[in-house]
């Protein structure tokens, strides 16, 4: 079935079912555990909030929670904030969860929280919460110090029964639960939502008891007041059926006898006055219980209020500070759904000082300066890690969405910095950041998490945008304790004097190497991992990181489909853009590039838009299996890596016998429709029904297709597979019986790709962080970034991180605005050259769904590709295989990139500098200076021509 036809049928069915249900979709209850009111401590039932000042935030008010690897974790029992200090740095080396001086600066309400939440109620009304305004101000939290063996019990109530700055009891009955992560630290448990105050005032009297109580009151004015606030209700005299029902739900004995009922929604002052009058008449708790029992009042719990219970655990572990929210410990009152959680929003913020900057992983990397305040009209930065979830269909996008391959962010004051990495829940995370504002708000950089996605839909296709009447939440998968993983962010801190983004990248690179995410080039050959043992595989799978320079990658497009009129009837045909024989010719002509690898797209039967990719069936118009086998043999003899594209996540043409079933192997969108990937117009970013739409394949099924396809390719002599989308596209499956969240899909992809046979080489177009362990090289990485009004600079953070560990290429040269500048950027970032071309002329894709490939003709770009590759090889021959440890922008358009001394096994350094804590020193490293200016510049005694480069040896 055609994708568009199936999609439209599914939409019609869904809308009919929704209309039959009354025009609305009921939200699924029970996403979180029910709030346990037994956890509310008596001392929390207050009427006034606590008072705070800057004196409460001074370090003298903090206690030590843990110490590890020179770091010390401090916590404040009154404000619930935390701080981290370093032993090897001056006292100023302090990172706080909230800005100092915030009360004086009038930003306390906004900047004093550690957790910020968004919820939806049963009526789909949103509300924003934060633990300062909704918990800390009322003392509604507990804190427990955690030792290596578990909670220590610190932070209990004081001897006079009052709360010890929010501390609560430990052990049985404590709201903190029994979760005890390894490592020392502190655990806070917050109850958000002001707890109700208990008064000894009955809600109802029998007539006899009311008269008796009035007889015990001395003052006539008090008697009159009691008669005003208590009204005699006789159910048979009420005319409103709805009102009768409301009364009987709480006071069922009204059906048998009249009652004096307390007025609806009395104010706290009224309740206090009533309590005082009754107390003066000798009325007590026993009288209250007896009167409500006699009146038959149904017990009313505090569940009519809205409350959230949420925990956060701070630990020091292996030289890092970690903040974690256990998702399965979240409790809410019925019908309340926690959809978003922001963790430590203001950690490391300079507050009102307006100094420093933050790093966000937008494309290659971007900097937001804190030096000058911005107007309130500019939007803060907020983008989703790993991109949009295609299982939540967007009818349009307001602008081109950036690629965020890394779940990281950081803040620097110029002399020291931290870099944070989302360790758990990354696929549900957003990176948020902002500069200071003229309104006085503080800058920040942090991670927020989407616990529960939703979408809006309309039954009327003509309803204007923004007027959708349905909000749809996913149904909770049976047996799951939580919607997503726990939320965990790890913070690493640079040494004094190391406050640059290159220092951040070095810290993160070391962490990724320790965890096996990256593999350090420590010897003449790249070490194999357990998933890829040493092998005598053909050259097609050799990562060649130890080669003389970055590899160049040539992506070729084989066949595409197009519609042609036959006797006036549109007929879909397959058209060859690059046959296998023509591919061999192009590779020979690109011989000047020397270390070149080839990615072949559209090689399979049907071309680029093919059926389910379960078999290695080559397109006949390209030369069939024999032609592909000859090309593979040629590449093996020439030492060229050949990678056949495995676009297994999408089915563009669902044929009858392809083995793919949309019900069994497809994805269910959040809206309930059969899952498909839309196209958006390049002109206005609106969804278009024409174009590249494809069915989404269940993430687990897609990985199975990849395994089968790689096995079939080996029989044709092709030992490399390229992942044109799997390295960057990540989506859920909202099928109620087969729910797969993005975090689970990411974990499965990481495991399955890493476990492919050792002889199979893997290349990825773009590369989300979870894919890095199983990939040999990545191509088409952004050289800079896209425009955002609050960005002050773009930096090659992504390339600095990968340098010395993995081959990577830049974006396609044939779509670059200026090939000369493109080549210089490759030299600056250590990137290989990449081209995305085909043998036919550019006119071959005109008036087709592939007209976006307008600049793909090899006749126009093959020579430029080869020339740029030679230039990059020459420039980087002396530094290739080493990590970048310094990156500076100097006056006159000069950029200086410093590489570490070549490292060998054991961490010792040769040719430049001693190794310090596993990192080679910047001093003595080889430098590559790139002059982007229009005039020659002199650097370190060397004159560098305009639009040129120079290598400066130590």
JOZI-V648742 format. One record per residue. RES is the residue in three letters. SS is DSSP state (hx for helix, st for strand, lp for the rest). PSI is psi as a letter, one per 30 degrees, with the letter a starting at -180 (NA if undefined). NEAR is the number of other C-alpha atoms within 12 Angstrom. Layout:
# JOZI-V648742
RES,SS,PSI,NEAR
RES,SS,PSI,NEAR
This chain:
# JOZI-V648742
UNK,lp,k,22
UNK,lp,k,23
UNK,hx,e,32
UNK,hx,e,27
UNK,hx,e,20
UNK,hx,e,23
UNK,hx,e,29
UNK,hx,e,19
UNK,hx,e,17
UNK,hx,e,24
UNK,hx,e,26
UNK,hx,e,21
UNK,hx,e,19
UNK,hx,e,26
UNK,hx,e,26
UNK,hx,e,18
UNK,hx,e,18
UNK,hx,e,25
UNK,hx,e,19
UNK,hx,f,13
UNK,lp,g,14
UNK,lp,g,14
UNK,lp,g,21
UNK,lp,l,25
UNK,lp,j,31
UNK,lp,k,20
UNK,lp,k,27
UNK,lp,k,27
UNK,lp,l,25
UNK,lp,h,30
UNK,lp,f,39
UNK,lp,l,34
UNK,st,l,27
UNK,st,k,25
UNK,lp,k,33
UNK,lp,j,28
UNK,hx,f,28
UNK,hx,f,17
UNK,hx,f,31
UNK,lp,k,36
UNK,lp,k,32
UNK,hx,e,21
UNK,hx,f,30
UNK,hx,f,38
UNK,lp,i,24
UNK,lp,l,25
UNK,lp,f,20
UNK,lp,l,16
UNK,lp,l,19
UNK,lp,l,23
UNK,lp,k,20
UNK,lp,l,27
UNK,lp,l,23
UNK,hx,f,24
UNK,hx,e,19
UNK,hx,f,26
UNK,hx,g,32
UNK,lp,k,26
UNK,hx,f,27
UNK,hx,f,15
UNK,hx,f,22
UNK,lp,l,26
UNK,st,l,30
UNK,st,k,30
UNK,st,e,38
UNK,st,l,36
UNK,st,k,31
UNK,st,k,25
UNK,lp,h,20
UNK,lp,f,23
UNK,st,k,35
UNK,st,k,37
UNK,st,k,43
UNK,st,l,37
UNK,st,l,43
UNK,lp,k,38
UNK,lp,f,39
UNK,lp,e,38
UNK,lp,f,46
UNK,lp,g,50
UNK,lp,l,45
UNK,st,l,48
UNK,st,l,47
UNK,st,k,45
UNK,st,l,40
UNK,st,k,32
UNK,lp,f,21
UNK,lp,g,18
UNK,lp,l,22
UNK,lp,l,14
UNK,lp,f,14
UNK,lp,f,19
UNK,lp,i,30
UNK,st,k,36
UNK,st,k,42
UNK,st,l,41
UNK,lp,f,40
UNK,lp,k,43
UNK,lp,k,41
UNK,lp,l,35
UNK,lp,g,26
UNK,lp,f,33
UNK,lp,e,24
UNK,lp,e,19
UNK,lp,g,22
UNK,lp,h,22
UNK,lp,g,27
UNK,hx,e,30
UNK,hx,e,28
UNK,hx,e,30
UNK,hx,g,39
UNK,lp,f,45
UNK,lp,l,37
UNK,lp,f,46
UNK,st,k,48
UNK,st,k,39
UNK,st,l,38
UNK,st,k,29
UNK,st,l,34
UNK,st,k,33
UNK,lp,a,29
UNK,lp,f,24
UNK,lp,g,21
UNK,lp,h,28
UNK,lp,k,17
UNK,st,l,18
UNK,st,k,23
UNK,st,k,25
UNK,st,l,35
UNK,st,l,35
UNK,hx,f,44
UNK,hx,e,38
UNK,hx,e,33
UNK,hx,f,35
UNK,lp,e,42
UNK,hx,e,41
UNK,hx,f,35
UNK,hx,g,36
UNK,lp,g,45
UNK,lp,i,47
UNK,st,l,48
UNK,st,l,47
UNK,st,k,48
UNK,st,k,48
UNK,st,k,40
UNK,st,k,35
UNK,st,l,27
UNK,lp,e,21
UNK,lp,f,16
UNK,st,a,26
UNK,st,k,33
UNK,lp,f,25
UNK,lp,g,27
UNK,lp,l,32
UNK,lp,g,36
UNK,lp,l,30
UNK,lp,l,28
UNK,lp,l,16
UNK,lp,f,11
UNK,lp,g,9
UNK,lp,f,16
UNK,lp,l,21
UNK,lp,k,30
UNK,st,i,28
UNK,lp,h,37
UNK,lp,f,38
UNK,st,l,40
UNK,lp,l,43
UNK,lp,l,35
UNK,lp,l,28
UNK,lp,a,19
UNK,lp,k,13
UNK,lp,f,16
UNK,lp,k,30
UNK,lp,f,37
UNK,lp,f,43
UNK,lp,a,35
UNK,lp,g,23
UNK,lp,k,27
UNK,lp,i,29
UNK,lp,l,29
UNK,lp,l,22
UNK,lp,l,30
UNK,st,l,36
UNK,st,b,44
UNK,st,k,50
UNK,st,k,52
UNK,st,k,53
UNK,st,k,47
UNK,st,k,53
UNK,st,j,48
UNK,st,k,41
UNK,lp,j,39
UNK,lp,k,32
UNK,lp,k,37
UNK,lp,k,28
UNK,lp,k,24
UNK,lp,k,22
UNK,lp,l,27
UNK,lp,i,26
UNK,lp,k,36
UNK,lp,l,41
UNK,lp,f,38
UNK,st,k,41
UNK,st,k,40
UNK,st,l,34
UNK,hx,e,25
UNK,hx,e,19
UNK,hx,e,24
UNK,hx,e,34
UNK,hx,e,19
UNK,hx,e,18
UNK,hx,e,30
UNK,hx,e,29
UNK,hx,f,19
UNK,lp,f,20
UNK,lp,k,26
UNK,lp,e,17
UNK,lp,k,16
UNK,hx,e,14
UNK,hx,e,13
UNK,hx,e,25
UNK,hx,e,25
UNK,hx,e,18
UNK,hx,e,23
UNK,hx,e,34
UNK,hx,f,24
UNK,hx,e,18
UNK,hx,f,27
UNK,st,k,30
UNK,st,k,23
UNK,st,k,26
UNK,st,k,28
UNK,lp,j,24
UNK,hx,e,27
UNK,hx,f,18
UNK,hx,f,14
UNK,lp,k,19
UNK,lp,f,11
UNK,lp,j,12
UNK,hx,e,13
UNK,hx,e,12
UNK,hx,e,18
UNK,hx,e,21
UNK,hx,e,18
UNK,hx,e,16
UNK,hx,e,32
UNK,hx,f,27
UNK,hx,e,18
UNK,hx,e,24
UNK,st,i,35
UNK,hx,f,25
UNK,hx,f,26
UNK,hx,f,33
UNK,hx,f,22
UNK,lp,f,16
UNK,lp,l,23
UNK,lp,l,29
UNK,st,k,36
UNK,st,j,36
UNK,st,k,35
UNK,st,k,31
UNK,lp,l,24
UNK,lp,k,15
UNK,lp,h,12
UNK,lp,k,19
UNK,lp,l,15
UNK,hx,e,18
UNK,hx,e,13
UNK,hx,e,22
UNK,hx,e,27
UNK,hx,e,19
UNK,hx,e,22
UNK,hx,e,34
UNK,hx,e,26
UNK,hx,e,22
UNK,hx,e,29
UNK,hx,e,33
UNK,hx,e,23
UNK,hx,f,18
UNK,lp,g,21
UNK,lp,g,20
UNK,lp,k,28
UNK,lp,a,21
UNK,hx,e,18
UNK,hx,e,14
UNK,hx,e,24
UNK,hx,e,28
UNK,hx,e,23
UNK,hx,e,22
UNK,hx,e,31
UNK,hx,e,32
UNK,hx,e,22
UNK,hx,e,28
UNK,lp,f,33
UNK,lp,h,30
UNK,st,k,30
UNK,lp,k,22
UNK,lp,k,19
UNK,lp,j,17
UNK,lp,l,19
UNK,hx,g,23
UNK,hx,f,23
UNK,hx,f,18
UNK,lp,l,22
UNK,lp,k,33
UNK,lp,l,41
UNK,st,k,45
UNK,st,k,46
UNK,st,k,46
UNK,st,l,41
UNK,st,k,46
UNK,st,k,50
UNK,st,k,49
UNK,st,l,46
UNK,st,k,39
UNK,st,k,27
UNK,lp,h,20
UNK,lp,g,28
UNK,st,l,37
UNK,st,k,46
UNK,st,k,42
UNK,st,k,45
UNK,st,k,42
UNK,st,j,41
UNK,lp,j,38
UNK,hx,e,36
UNK,hx,f,29
UNK,hx,f,34
UNK,lp,k,41
UNK,st,k,36
UNK,st,l,36
UNK,lp,l,33
UNK,lp,k,27
UNK,lp,f,30
UNK,lp,k,37
UNK,st,k,45
UNK,st,j,47
UNK,st,e,37
UNK,st,k,32
UNK,st,k,44
UNK,st,k,41
UNK,st,k,45
UNK,lp,h,48
UNK,lp,e,42
UNK,lp,g,45
UNK,lp,k,47
UNK,lp,g,43
UNK,lp,k,43
UNK,lp,f,38
UNK,hx,b,43
UNK,hx,g,34
UNK,hx,f,26
UNK,lp,h,29
UNK,lp,l,26
UNK,lp,a,35
UNK,st,l,43
UNK,st,l,53
UNK,st,k,52
UNK,st,k,55
UNK,lp,h,53
UNK,lp,j,45
UNK,lp,c,42
UNK,lp,f,40
UNK,lp,k,42
UNK,st,l,39
UNK,st,k,39
UNK,st,j,41
UNK,st,k,34
UNK,lp,g,36
UNK,lp,e,28
UNK,lp,k,23
UNK,lp,k,27
UNK,st,l,27
UNK,lp,l,18
UNK,lp,f,17
UNK,lp,f,12
UNK,lp,k,17
UNK,lp,k,18
UNK,lp,l,28
UNK,st,k,33
UNK,st,j,29
UNK,st,l,37
UNK,st,k,33
UNK,lp,k,45
UNK,lp,g,42
UNK,lp,a,37
UNK,lp,k,31
UNK,lp,j,38
UNK,lp,f,39
UNK,lp,f,40
UNK,lp,j,38
UNK,lp,k,35
UNK,lp,k,27
UNK,lp,f,26
UNK,st,l,23
UNK,lp,k,21
UNK,lp,f,15
UNK,lp,l,16
UNK,lp,k,22
UNK,lp,k,24
UNK,lp,l,32
UNK,lp,k,39
UNK,lp,j,41
UNK,lp,f,45
UNK,lp,k,49
UNK,lp,i,45
UNK,st,l,52
UNK,st,l,51
UNK,st,l,54
UNK,st,k,48
UNK,st,k,46
UNK,lp,g,33
UNK,lp,f,27
UNK,lp,f,25
UNK,lp,l,33
UNK,st,l,40
UNK,st,l,49
UNK,st,k,47
UNK,st,k,42
UNK,st,k,43
UNK,st,j,40
UNK,st,f,35
UNK,st,k,32
UNK,lp,g,41
UNK,hx,e,43
UNK,hx,f,46
UNK,hx,g,43
UNK,st,l,46
UNK,st,k,41
UNK,st,k,45
UNK,st,k,36
UNK,st,l,42
UNK,st,l,42
UNK,lp,l,44
UNK,lp,l,36
UNK,st,l,28
UNK,lp,f,19
UNK,lp,f,17
UNK,lp,g,25
UNK,lp,l,33
UNK,lp,k,42
UNK,lp,l,45
UNK,st,l,47
UNK,st,k,47
UNK,st,l,48
UNK,st,k,51
UNK,st,l,42
UNK,st,k,45
UNK,st,j,39
UNK,lp,e,41
UNK,lp,j,38
UNK,lp,l,38
UNK,st,l,33
UNK,st,l,27
UNK,st,k,27
UNK,st,l,35
UNK,lp,k,29
UNK,lp,f,28
UNK,lp,j,19
UNK,lp,f,15
UNK,lp,f,11
UNK,lp,k,14
UNK,lp,l,12
UNK,lp,k,16
UNK,lp,f,15
UNK,lp,g,15
UNK,lp,k,20
UNK,lp,f,24
UNK,st,k,28
UNK,st,k,31
UNK,st,k,32
UNK,st,l,36
UNK,lp,k,39
UNK,lp,k,33
UNK,lp,k,30
UNK,lp,k,24
UNK,lp,k,18
UNK,lp,f,14
UNK,lp,k,22
UNK,lp,f,20
UNK,lp,l,29
UNK,lp,e,42
UNK,lp,a,40
UNK,lp,l,34
UNK,lp,l,34
UNK,st,j,44
UNK,st,k,38
UNK,st,k,41
UNK,st,k,39
UNK,st,k,41
UNK,st,k,42
UNK,st,k,46
UNK,lp,l,40
UNK,lp,l,31
UNK,lp,k,25
UNK,lp,f,18
UNK,lp,i,29
UNK,lp,g,31
UNK,lp,l,37
UNK,hx,f,49
UNK,hx,e,42
UNK,hx,e,42
UNK,hx,e,45
UNK,hx,e,46
UNK,hx,e,45
UNK,hx,e,38
UNK,hx,e,40
UNK,hx,e,40
UNK,hx,e,29
UNK,hx,e,30
UNK,hx,e,25
UNK,hx,e,26
UNK,hx,e,16
UNK,lp,g,17
UNK,lp,g,25
UNK,lp,e,31
UNK,lp,l,33
UNK,lp,j,38
UNK,lp,k,42
UNK,lp,j,34
UNK,lp,f,32
UNK,lp,a,25
UNK,lp,f,20
UNK,lp,l,23
UNK,lp,k,29
UNK,lp,k,28
UNK,lp,l,29
UNK,lp,l,24
UNK,lp,e,17
UNK,lp,f,26
UNK,lp,i,29
UNK,lp,l,18
UNK,lp,k,18
UNK,lp,l,19
UNK,lp,h,14
UNK,lp,l,24
UNK,lp,l,28
UNK,hx,f,31
UNK,hx,f,40
UNK,hx,g,39
UNK,lp,j,40
UNK,lp,f,44
UNK,lp,h,35
UNK,lp,f,37
UNK,lp,g,29
UNK,lp,l,29
UNK,lp,f,25
UNK,lp,l,37
UNK,lp,k,49
UNK,lp,l,48
UNK,st,k,51
UNK,st,k,49
UNK,st,j,53
UNK,st,k,48
UNK,st,k,45
UNK,st,k,42
UNK,lp,d,44
UNK,st,l,38
UNK,st,l,39
UNK,st,l,35
UNK,st,l,28
UNK,st,k,21
UNK,st,k,16
UNK,st,k,11
UNK,st,j,10
UNK,lp,h,7
UNK,lp,g,8
UNK,st,k,9
UNK,st,k,11
UNK,st,k,13
UNK,st,k,19
UNK,st,l,20
UNK,st,k,27
UNK,st,k,31
UNK,st,k,37
UNK,lp,e,39
UNK,lp,j,40
UNK,lp,l,38
UNK,hx,e,43
UNK,hx,e,28
UNK,hx,e,28
UNK,hx,e,40
UNK,hx,e,34
UNK,hx,e,22
UNK,hx,e,37
UNK,hx,e,43
UNK,hx,e,26
UNK,hx,f,24
UNK,lp,g,34
UNK,hx,f,27
UNK,hx,f,23
UNK,hx,f,36
UNK,lp,c,35
UNK,lp,i,38
UNK,st,k,44
UNK,st,l,53
UNK,st,k,49
UNK,st,k,47
UNK,st,j,47
UNK,st,l,43
UNK,lp,h,44
UNK,lp,f,52
UNK,st,l,44
UNK,lp,k,37
UNK,lp,f,35
UNK,lp,b,41
UNK,lp,e,41
UNK,lp,i,43
UNK,lp,a,39
UNK,lp,a,39
UNK,lp,k,44
UNK,lp,i,44
UNK,lp,f,34
UNK,lp,l,30
UNK,lp,i,38
UNK,lp,j,35
UNK,st,k,37
UNK,lp,k,35
UNK,hx,e,24
UNK,hx,f,31
UNK,hx,f,38
UNK,lp,f,26
UNK,hx,a,27
UNK,hx,e,29
UNK,hx,e,23
UNK,hx,e,29
UNK,hx,e,40
UNK,hx,e,31
UNK,hx,e,25
UNK,hx,e,38
UNK,hx,e,39
UNK,hx,e,28
UNK,hx,e,28
UNK,hx,e,37
UNK,hx,e,28
UNK,hx,e,17
UNK,hx,f,24
UNK,lp,g,27
UNK,lp,k,38
UNK,st,k,46
UNK,st,k,51
UNK,st,j,49
UNK,st,k,53
UNK,st,k,43
UNK,lp,i,49
UNK,lp,i,43
UNK,lp,f,46
UNK,lp,f,46
UNK,st,k,46
UNK,st,j,42
UNK,lp,f,37
UNK,lp,j,35
UNK,lp,j,32
UNK,lp,l,21
UNK,lp,e,13
UNK,lp,g,12
UNK,lp,f,22
UNK,lp,g,21
UNK,lp,k,31
UNK,lp,k,25
UNK,hx,e,36
UNK,hx,e,24
UNK,hx,e,20
UNK,hx,f,32
UNK,st,a,40
UNK,lp,k,45
UNK,st,k,39
UNK,lp,l,43
UNK,lp,e,37
UNK,lp,f,37
UNK,lp,f,35
UNK,lp,l,33
UNK,st,k,40
UNK,lp,k,44
UNK,st,l,46
UNK,st,k,41
UNK,lp,l,32
UNK,st,l,26
UNK,st,k,25
UNK,lp,k,22
UNK,lp,f,18
UNK,lp,e,15
UNK,lp,g,15
UNK,lp,g,18
UNK,st,k,20
UNK,st,k,22
UNK,st,k,22
UNK,lp,f,22
UNK,lp,k,19
UNK,lp,b,26
UNK,lp,g,32
UNK,lp,k,30
UNK,st,l,38
UNK,st,k,44
UNK,st,k,50
UNK,st,k,47
UNK,lp,k,45
UNK,hx,e,42
UNK,hx,e,37
UNK,hx,e,34
UNK,hx,e,37
UNK,hx,e,35
UNK,hx,e,28
UNK,hx,e,33
UNK,hx,e,40
UNK,hx,e,32
UNK,hx,e,25
UNK,hx,e,35
UNK,hx,e,39
UNK,hx,e,28
UNK,hx,e,28
UNK,hx,e,36
UNK,hx,e,32
UNK,lp,f,21
UNK,lp,g,28
UNK,lp,g,36
UNK,lp,j,45
UNK,lp,g,40
UNK,st,k,49
UNK,st,k,49
UNK,st,k,48
UNK,st,j,44
UNK,lp,f,33
UNK,lp,f,31
UNK,lp,f,45
UNK,lp,f,42
UNK,lp,f,38
UNK,lp,k,40
UNK,lp,k,48
UNK,lp,l,45
UNK,lp,l,42
UNK,st,j,42
UNK,lp,g,39
UNK,lp,k,30
UNK,lp,e,24
UNK,lp,f,18
UNK,lp,h,26
UNK,lp,k,32
UNK,st,j,39
UNK,lp,l,44
UNK,hx,e,41
UNK,hx,e,36
UNK,hx,e,29
UNK,hx,e,37
UNK,hx,e,38
UNK,hx,e,31
UNK,hx,e,27
UNK,hx,e,40
UNK,hx,e,31
UNK,hx,e,22
UNK,hx,e,29
UNK,hx,e,39
UNK,hx,f,33
UNK,lp,g,27
UNK,lp,l,32
UNK,lp,k,29
UNK,lp,f,29
UNK,lp,f,32
UNK,lp,j,44
UNK,st,k,44
UNK,st,k,49
UNK,st,k,48
UNK,st,k,43
UNK,st,j,42
UNK,lp,l,40
UNK,lp,j,49
UNK,lp,k,39
UNK,hx,e,43
UNK,hx,f,44
UNK,hx,f,40
UNK,hx,e,42
UNK,hx,f,41
UNK,hx,g,43
UNK,lp,k,48
UNK,lp,e,48
UNK,st,l,47
UNK,st,k,52
UNK,st,l,45
UNK,lp,h,43
UNK,lp,k,44
UNK,lp,k,42
UNK,lp,f,42
UNK,lp,b,33
UNK,lp,l,29
UNK,lp,l,25
UNK,lp,k,20
UNK,lp,k,28
UNK,lp,f,21
UNK,lp,g,35
UNK,lp,k,31
UNK,lp,f,26
UNK,st,l,26
UNK,st,k,29
UNK,lp,l,39
UNK,lp,h,44
UNK,hx,e,48
UNK,hx,e,50
UNK,hx,e,50
UNK,hx,e,40
UNK,hx,e,46
UNK,hx,f,46
UNK,lp,k,44
UNK,lp,f,46
UNK,lp,f,45
UNK,lp,k,46
UNK,st,k,53
UNK,st,l,46
UNK,st,l,47
UNK,st,a,49
UNK,st,l,38
UNK,st,k,39
UNK,hx,e,46
UNK,hx,f,37
UNK,hx,g,25
UNK,lp,k,28
UNK,lp,e,13
UNK,lp,j,16
UNK,hx,e,29
UNK,hx,e,26
UNK,hx,e,25
UNK,hx,e,39
UNK,hx,e,44
UNK,hx,e,39
UNK,hx,e,44
UNK,hx,e,46
UNK,hx,e,47
UNK,hx,e,46
UNK,hx,f,52
UNK,lp,g,54
UNK,lp,k,51
UNK,st,l,56
UNK,st,k,53
UNK,st,k,49
UNK,st,k,47
UNK,st,j,41
UNK,st,l,43
UNK,st,l,45
UNK,lp,e,37
UNK,lp,l,30
UNK,lp,l,21
UNK,hx,f,25
UNK,hx,f,19
UNK,hx,f,27
UNK,hx,g,29
UNK,lp,k,19
UNK,lp,h,17
UNK,lp,l,24
UNK,lp,f,25
UNK,lp,g,28
UNK,hx,f,21
UNK,hx,f,22
UNK,hx,h,29
UNK,lp,f,25
UNK,lp,h,30
UNK,lp,g,37
UNK,st,k,32
UNK,hx,e,36
UNK,hx,f,21
UNK,hx,f,23
UNK,hx,f,32
UNK,hx,e,39
UNK,hx,e,27
UNK,hx,e,33
UNK,hx,e,46
UNK,hx,e,37
UNK,hx,e,28
UNK,hx,e,41
UNK,hx,e,45
UNK,hx,e,31
UNK,hx,e,34
UNK,hx,e,45
UNK,hx,e,33
UNK,hx,e,27
UNK,hx,e,35
UNK,hx,g,42
UNK,lp,e,28
UNK,lp,f,32
UNK,lp,f,43
UNK,lp,k,42
UNK,lp,f,40
UNK,lp,l,49
UNK,lp,k,44
UNK,st,k,46
UNK,st,f,44
UNK,st,k,41
UNK,st,j,36
UNK,st,k,25
UNK,st,j,23
UNK,st,l,18
UNK,hx,l,17
UNK,hx,g,21
UNK,hx,g,26
UNK,st,k,33
UNK,st,k,34
UNK,st,k,34
UNK,st,k,42
UNK,st,k,41
UNK,st,l,44
UNK,lp,l,47
UNK,lp,l,39
UNK,st,k,38
UNK,st,k,35
UNK,lp,l,27
UNK,lp,k,18
UNK,lp,f,18
UNK,lp,f,23
UNK,lp,l,23
UNK,st,k,27
UNK,st,l,24
UNK,lp,h,25
UNK,lp,i,26
UNK,lp,k,24
UNK,lp,l,23
UNK,st,k,25
UNK,st,j,18
UNK,lp,h,16
UNK,lp,f,26
UNK,st,k,38
UNK,st,k,37
UNK,lp,l,32
UNK,lp,e,31
UNK,lp,k,22
UNK,lp,f,24
UNK,lp,l,35
UNK,lp,k,36
UNK,st,k,40
UNK,st,j,44
UNK,st,k,42
UNK,st,k,46
UNK,st,j,37
UNK,lp,f,31
UNK,lp,l,24
UNK,lp,g,16
UNK,lp,l,17
UNK,lp,k,22
UNK,st,l,27
UNK,st,k,23
UNK,st,k,25
UNK,lp,h,16
UNK,lp,g,9
UNK,st,k,19
UNK,st,k,20
UNK,st,k,29
UNK,lp,l,22
UNK,lp,k,23
UNK,lp,h,29
UNK,st,a,32
UNK,st,l,39
UNK,st,k,38
UNK,st,k,32
UNK,st,j,27
UNK,lp,l,24
UNK,lp,NA,21
